[in-house]
Amino acid sequence: MATPYTRRGAATTKIGQTPVIRLMVTQIYKRCWIWVILLFALAIMGWWMQRQCSTGDIQEILSQYVLKRKTGATAYYKDRVTFFALQTKPCRVALLGDSLTDIGDWAELGQDLGVVNRGISGDTIEGLKGRIRESLACNPEKVVVLIGINDLIAGASPETIEDRLKGLLLLLKKENKAVIWHSLLPIHGEKFLHSSYHGKTLNRKIQRINHNLRAFCSIHHIEIVDVFMKLVDVTGQLRPEWTHDGLHLNGLGYLAWYKLLQPYLKV
């Protein structure tokens, strides 16, 4: 009779210990999940901080990209402004802007000497305002304005850029010219910033500026050349085959752009 008793006793002891073991296991599981959640939260925080640092680093690089050009201080800038001031032969259309305008060979693209290039690489909105008189020395009937990307990549907020652009456009309106505002062009994130994430962030800011300027231009009867969506691919970035560095256009890009701009160059 001893053996069955032992078995029943052992079974009783095992059954008696089961709730304790389960409680211990449950506590271990709970603690493990707490640690997993904490580690996950730390990983997310680390990723976020790294991204913030990366954003700061990229913004610093972009700022230096513009500041190195020292708008208005370089020999090239001064030479261009001096050249503009001497061009008093009447013209029909003046294209005002930065490197995007400067690089384009507009006269050859359109075979129209009445369209003059008044872009200067590295220029900003305030820089353009400071050279209006020289840029309009040829007394154009119409001016097309595309500028602001350098302000943005130098760190200016969309709101600041909008205010600067509004001031520039109103200043040009006072010159009794037909004013056309050209929407900011998209960029290609991987090529320009080596990051699709930062590229999308910059393009969202560009679209925000474009959106708000449309309403302003409508109120003040300023014609709009809105080509942002016509120059992007399915990912919302500047089409990669139209740019080498993600910011400036290549020959194919200028040809595509000119076809969109051409109707507005007629007086």
C-alpha positions in Angstrom: 0.0 0.0 0.0 3.0 2.3 0.4 3.7 2.6 -3.3 0.3 3.9 -4.3 0.4 6.4 -1.4 3.7 7.7 -2.5 2.4 8.1 -6.0 -0.7 9.8 -4.8 1.4 12.0 -2.5 3.8 12.8 -5.3 0.8 13.6 -7.5 -0.7 15.7 -4.8 2.6 17.6 -4.3 2.9 18.2 -8.0 -0.7 19.4 -8.3 -0.1 21.6 -5.3 2.9 23.2 -6.9 1.3 23.8 -10.3 -0.4 27.2 -9.4 2.9 28.4 -7.9 4.9 27.4 -11.1 2.3 29.0 -13.3 2.4 32.2 -11.3 6.2 32.2 -11.6 6.1 31.6 -15.3 3.5 34.4 -15.7 5.7 36.8 -13.8 8.7 35.9 -16.0 6.6 36.4 -19.1 5.4 39.8 -17.9 9.0 40.9 -17.1 10.2 39.7 -20.4 7.5 41.6 -22.3 8.4 44.7 -20.2 12.0 44.4 -21.3 11.1 43.8 -24.9 8.9 46.9 -24.9 11.6 49.0 -23.2 14.2 47.8 -25.7 11.9 48.5 -28.6 11.2 52.0 -27.3 14.9 52.6 -26.9 15.5 51.4 -30.5 12.8 53.7 -31.8 14.3 56.6 -29.8 17.8 55.9 -31.1 16.5 55.7 -34.6 14.6 59.0 -34.2 17.6 60.8 -32.6 19.9 59.5 -35.4 17.4 60.7 -38.0 17.3 64.1 -36.3 21.1 64.3 -36.2 21.1 63.3 -39.9 18.6 66.0 -40.7 20.8 68.6 -38.9 23.9 67.4 -40.7 22.2 67.6 -44.1 20.8 71.0 -43.3 24.2 72.2 -42.4 25.6 70.8 -45.7 22.8 72.5 -47.6 23.3 75.8 -45.8 27.0 75.7 -46.7 26.1 74.8 -50.3 24.4 78.3 -50.5 26.6 80.3 -48.1 29.8 79.3 -49.9 28.5 81.2 -52.9 28.1 84.3 -50.8 25.3 85.8 -52.8 26.4 89.2 -54.2 30.0 88.8 -53.2 31.6 86.5 -55.8 33.3 87.8 -58.9 30.9 85.8 -61.1 27.9 87.5 -59.4 29.3 91.0 -59.8 30.3 90.3 -63.4 26.8 89.1 -64.2 25.2 92.1 -62.6 27.5 94.5 -64.5 26.8 92.7 -67.7 23.0 93.0 -67.1 23.3 96.7 -66.5 25.0 97.3 -69.8 22.4 95.4 -71.8 20.0 98.3 -72.6 18.8 97.1 -76.0 15.1 96.5 -75.6 14.0 92.9 -74.9 10.6 91.2 -74.7 11.0 88.8 -71.8 13.5 88.6 -69.0 14.0 85.4 -67.1 14.9 86.2 -63.5 16.3 83.5 -61.2 19.2 81.5 -59.9 21.3 78.7 -61.4 18.3 76.9 -62.8 17.7 79.9 -65.0 21.4 80.8 -65.4 22.4 77.5 -66.8 19.7 77.3 -69.4 20.5 78.5 -73.0 17.1 80.0 -73.5 17.9 81.9 -76.7 19.1 78.7 -78.4 16.3 76.6 -77.0 13.7 78.9 -78.4 15.7 80.6 -81.2 14.4 83.9 -79.8 16.8 86.7 -79.0 14.0 88.6 -77.5 14.1 86.3 -74.4 17.1 87.2 -72.2 18.6 85.3 -69.3 18.9 87.2 -66.1 19.7 84.3 -63.8 22.7 84.1 -61.5 23.9 80.8 -59.9 23.6 80.7 -56.2 21.2 83.7 -56.0 18.5 84.1 -53.4 15.3 86.1 -53.3 16.9 89.0 -51.4 19.8 88.9 -53.8 17.5 89.2 -56.8 15.6 92.1 -55.2 18.9 93.9 -54.8 19.7 93.7 -58.6 16.3 94.4 -60.1 17.3 97.7 -61.7 20.3 96.1 -63.5 18.3 93.0 -64.5 15.6 95.1 -66.1 17.9 97.5 -67.9 16.7 96.0 -71.2 13.2 97.2 -70.3 11.3 93.9 -70.9 7.6 93.8 -71.4 7.3 90.6 -69.4 9.4 89.1 -66.5 9.3 85.4 -65.5 10.5 84.8 -61.9 11.8 81.4 -60.7 13.8 81.7 -57.4 13.6 80.4 -53.9 15.2 77.0 -53.8 18.5 78.4 -52.5 16.6 80.1 -49.6 15.0 76.8 -48.8 18.1 74.7 -48.8 19.9 77.4 -46.7 17.4 76.7 -44.0 14.7 79.4 -44.4 11.2 78.2 -43.5 8.5 77.9 -46.1 6.7 80.8 -44.4 9.7 83.1 -44.7 10.2 82.1 -48.3 6.6 82.8 -49.1 6.9 86.3 -47.5 10.1 87.0 -49.4 8.5 85.9 -52.7 5.4 88.0 -52.2 7.5 91.1 -51.5 9.6 90.4 -54.7 6.5 89.9 -56.9 4.9 93.1 -55.6 8.1 95.0 -56.2 8.1 93.8 -59.8 4.5 94.7 -60.2 5.4 98.3 -59.4 7.8 98.3 -62.4 4.7 98.1 -64.6 5.7 94.8 -66.1 3.7 91.8 -66.9 4.9 89.5 -64.1 4.8 85.7 -64.3 5.7 83.6 -61.2 7.2 80.2 -61.9 6.6 77.5 -59.3 9.6 76.0 -57.6 10.9 72.9 -59.4 11.1 69.5 -57.6 14.3 67.9 -56.6 15.5 64.2 -56.7 16.2 63.1 -53.1 18.7 60.2 -53.8 20.8 62.2 -56.2 20.8 65.5 -54.4 20.7 64.5 -50.7 21.5 60.8 -51.0 18.3 60.2 -49.1 14.7 59.6 -50.4 13.4 60.6 -46.9 15.0 64.0 -46.9 14.1 64.4 -50.6 10.5 63.9 -49.9 10.6 66.3 -46.9 12.2 69.0 -49.1 9.7 68.4 -51.9 6.8 68.7 -49.5 8.1 72.1 -48.5 8.4 73.1 -52.1 4.8 72.0 -52.8 3.6 73.9 -49.8 5.3 77.1 -51.0 3.9 76.6 -54.5 0.4 76.0 -53.1 0.4 79.2 -51.0 1.9 81.3 -53.8 -0.8 80.2 -56.2 -3.5 81.9 -54.1 -1.4 85.0 -53.7 -0.8 85.3 -57.4 -4.5 84.8 -58.2 -5.4 87.7 -55.9 -2.8 90.0 -57.4 -3.4 89.0 -61.0 0.0 87.5 -61.5 0.2 84.8 -64.1 1.4 81.4 -62.9 3.7 78.8 -64.6 2.9 75.7 -62.5 5.1 72.8 -63.7 6.0 70.9 -60.5 3.7 68.0 -61.1 4.7 67.8 -64.8 8.4 67.3 -63.9 8.1 64.6 -61.3 8.0 60.8 -61.6 5.7 58.3 -59.9 7.6 58.7 -56.6 7.0 62.5 -56.5 10.6 63.4 -57.3 12.3 65.1 -60.2 12.5 62.6 -62.9 16.0 61.0 -62.6 16.7 61.0 -66.3 16.4 64.8 -66.4 19.0 65.6 -63.7 22.6 64.6 -62.8 22.8 66.0 -59.3 19.2 66.0 -58.3 18.8 69.7 -58.2 19.8 71.1 -61.6 18.5 70.0 -65.0 20.5 68.3 -67.8 19.9 68.9 -71.4 16.8 66.6 -71.6 15.4 68.3 -68.5 15.8 71.8 -70.0 14.2 70.7 -73.2 11.2 69.3 -71.3 11.0 72.4 -69.1 11.2 74.7 -72.1 8.2 73.0 -73.8 6.2 73.8 -70.7 7.4 77.3 -70.4 7.3 78.3 -74.1 3.7 79.4 -74.2 4.3 82.0 -71.5 7.2 83.6 -73.3 5.0 85.1 -76.0 4.1 88.8 -75.5 
